[in-house]
């Protein structure tokens, strides 16, 4: 049971109610974050930008999010992003490997392994020069990856702190992710 009540459009201020109604799917954590009214819309805009507007390859982004979820114990986040990962080309074998804590192996390309190692360093707060240089992405994509990992690290900590209730993966389409 979540440690805070869920905000609904019926018990929210009008700006929050409008934001909740505009969501393409019911996502429980958003209904908890809605308590922080002045943060809700910026939070949603940043999350949408990460999911829809980055140049970083979506499969790399989703592998990084899944690794972040695994490292932070954010099961809710893992369930949601396993579905999104499959939509953008992450394989079931890759998802299972990350879920098991494996970040290298035959199911990953070298680039994916570098992203997973980089993600591990960002989450641990222990980035060394070799891991940073080894990522081998353009500066924009490097920063997009750092922001994605940081956003989902924060979100995982929020999920764990409020004990968001588990729910099935949101039914979203690839078209909704591109909006």
C-alpha positions as CSV (number, residue, x, y, z in Angstrom):
1,X,0.0,0.0,0.0
2,X,1.4,3.4,-1.0
3,X,2.5,5.6,1.9
4,X,0.6,8.6,0.5
5,X,-2.9,8.7,-1.0
6,X,-3.1,8.8,-4.8
7,X,-4.2,12.2,-6.3
8,X,-7.0,11.9,-8.8
9,X,-8.5,14.5,-11.1
10,X,-11.5,14.6,-8.7
11,X,-9.4,15.6,-5.7
12,X,-6.8,17.8,-7.4
13,X,-6.4,21.4,-8.2
14,X,-7.5,22.2,-11.8
15,X,-3.9,22.4,-13.2
16,X,-3.0,19.0,-11.7
17,X,-6.4,17.5,-12.7
18,X,-5.8,18.7,-16.3
19,X,-2.3,17.2,-16.3
20,X,-3.6,13.9,-15.0
21,X,-6.4,13.7,-17.5
22,X,-3.9,14.4,-20.3
23,X,-1.8,11.3,-19.5
24,X,-1.9,8.7,-22.3
25,X,-2.1,5.9,-19.6
26,X,-2.8,5.5,-15.9
27,X,0.6,5.6,-14.2
28,X,0.3,5.3,-10.4
29,X,3.6,7.0,-9.6
30,X,2.4,10.2,-11.4
31,X,-0.7,10.2,-9.1
32,X,1.7,10.3,-6.1
33,X,4.1,12.9,-7.6
34,X,1.0,15.0,-8.2
35,X,1.1,16.0,-4.5
36,X,4.1,18.2,-5.5
37,X,1.9,20.4,-7.6
38,X,4.5,22.9,-8.8
39,X,6.8,20.0,-9.8
40,X,4.3,17.9,-11.6
41,X,4.3,19.6,-15.0
42,X,8.1,20.1,-15.2
43,X,8.5,16.4,-14.1
44,X,6.1,15.3,-16.9
45,X,7.8,17.5,-19.5
46,X,11.3,16.2,-18.7
47,X,10.1,12.6,-18.6
48,X,8.4,13.1,-22.0
49,X,11.5,14.7,-23.5
50,X,13.6,11.8,-22.3
51,X,11.2,9.3,-23.8
52,X,10.4,11.0,-27.0
53,X,12.9,13.7,-28.0
54,X,16.4,12.4,-27.4
55,X,18.9,11.6,-30.1
56,X,20.1,8.7,-28.0
57,X,19.0,5.4,-29.5
58,X,15.8,4.3,-27.7
59,X,17.2,0.8,-27.0
60,X,20.2,2.3,-25.3
61,X,18.0,4.5,-23.2
62,X,15.7,1.7,-22.2
63,X,18.6,-0.6,-21.3
64,X,20.0,2.2,-19.1
65,X,16.6,2.7,-17.5
66,X,16.2,-1.0,-16.8
67,X,19.7,-1.1,-15.3
68,X,18.9,1.8,-13.1
69,X,15.7,0.1,-12.0
70,X,17.6,-3.1,-11.2
71,X,20.3,-1.2,-9.2
72,X,17.8,0.8,-7.2
73,X,15.3,-2.1,-6.6
74,X,12.5,-0.1,-8.4
75,X,10.4,-3.0,-9.5
76,X,7.6,-0.8,-10.6
77,X,10.0,1.0,-12.9
78,X,11.4,-2.2,-14.3
79,X,7.9,-3.6,-15.1
80,X,6.9,-0.4,-17.0
81,X,10.1,-0.1,-18.9
82,X,10.4,-3.8,-19.9
83,X,7.3,-3.2,-22.0
84,X,8.6,0.0,-23.5
85,X,12.0,-1.6,-24.1
86,X,10.3,-4.4,-26.1
87,X,8.5,-1.7,-28.1
88,X,11.8,0.0,-29.1
89,X,13.8,-3.2,-29.9
90,X,15.3,-4.4,-26.6
91,X,15.1,-8.2,-26.6
92,X,13.6,-10.5,-24.0
93,X,17.1,-12.0,-23.5
94,X,18.5,-8.6,-22.8
95,X,15.8,-7.7,-20.4
96,X,16.3,-11.0,-18.5
97,X,20.1,-10.4,-18.4
98,X,19.7,-6.9,-16.9
99,X,17.1,-8.2,-14.5
100,X,19.6,-10.8,-13.3
101,X,22.3,-8.1,-13.0
102,X,24.3,-9.1,-16.0
103,X,25.6,-6.2,-18.1
104,X,27.8,-8.1,-20.5
105,X,27.3,-11.1,-22.6
106,X,26.4,-12.4,-26.0
107,X,22.9,-10.8,-25.9
108,X,24.5,-7.3,-25.9
109,X,26.5,-5.4,-28.5
110,X,29.7,-3.7,-27.4
111,X,27.9,-0.4,-27.4
112,X,25.1,-1.7,-25.2
113,X,27.7,-3.1,-22.8
114,X,29.4,0.3,-22.6
115,X,26.1,2.0,-21.9
116,X,25.3,-0.5,-19.2
117,X,28.7,0.0,-17.6
118,X,28.4,3.7,-17.8
119,X,24.9,3.5,-16.3
120,X,26.3,1.5,-13.4
121,X,28.9,4.1,-12.7
122,X,26.4,7.0,-12.8
123,X,24.1,5.2,-10.4
124,X,27.0,4.3,-8.1
125,X,28.3,7.9,-8.2
126,X,31.7,6.4,-9.1
127,X,32.5,7.5,-12.7
128,X,36.2,7.0,-13.8
129,X,37.8,8.5,-16.8
130,X,38.1,5.2,-18.6
131,X,34.4,4.4,-18.3
132,X,33.4,7.9,-19.4
133,X,35.8,7.9,-22.4
134,X,34.8,4.3,-23.2
135,X,31.1,5.3,-23.7
136,X,32.1,6.6,-27.1
137,X,28.9,8.6,-27.8
138,X,28.7,12.2,-29.1
139,X,28.4,14.8,-26.4
140,X,24.7,15.3,-26.8
141,X,23.9,11.6,-26.5
142,X,26.3,11.3,-23.5
143,X,24.5,14.1,-21.7
144,X,21.1,12.7,-22.7
145,X,22.1,9.3,-21.2
146,X,23.3,11.0,-18.0
147,X,20.0,12.9,-17.7
148,X,17.9,9.8,-18.4
149,X,19.8,7.8,-15.8
150,X,19.6,10.6,-13.3
151,X,15.9,11.1,-13.9
152,X,15.1,7.4,-13.4
153,X,17.5,7.2,-10.5
154,X,15.5,10.0,-8.8
155,X,12.2,8.4,-9.9
156,X,13.3,5.0,-8.5
157,X,14.1,6.5,-5.2
158,X,10.7,8.3,-5.1
159,X,9.0,5.0,-6.0
160,X,10.8,3.2,-3.2
161,X,10.2,6.0,-0.6
162,X,6.4,6.2,-1.2
163,X,6.1,2.4,-1.8
164,X,4.1,2.8,-5.0
165,X,1.7,0.0,-5.5
166,X,2.7,-2.5,-8.3
167,X,0.6,-2.4,-11.4
168,X,0.7,-4.0,-14.8
169,X,2.8,-2.2,-17.5
170,X,0.9,0.7,-19.0
171,X,-0.5,0.0,-22.4
172,X,1.3,2.5,-24.6
173,X,2.2,2.3,-28.2
174,X,5.3,3.3,-30.1
175,X,3.3,6.2,-31.5
176,X,2.6,7.5,-28.0
177,X,6.2,7.3,-27.2
178,X,7.1,9.4,-30.2
179,X,4.7,12.2,-29.4
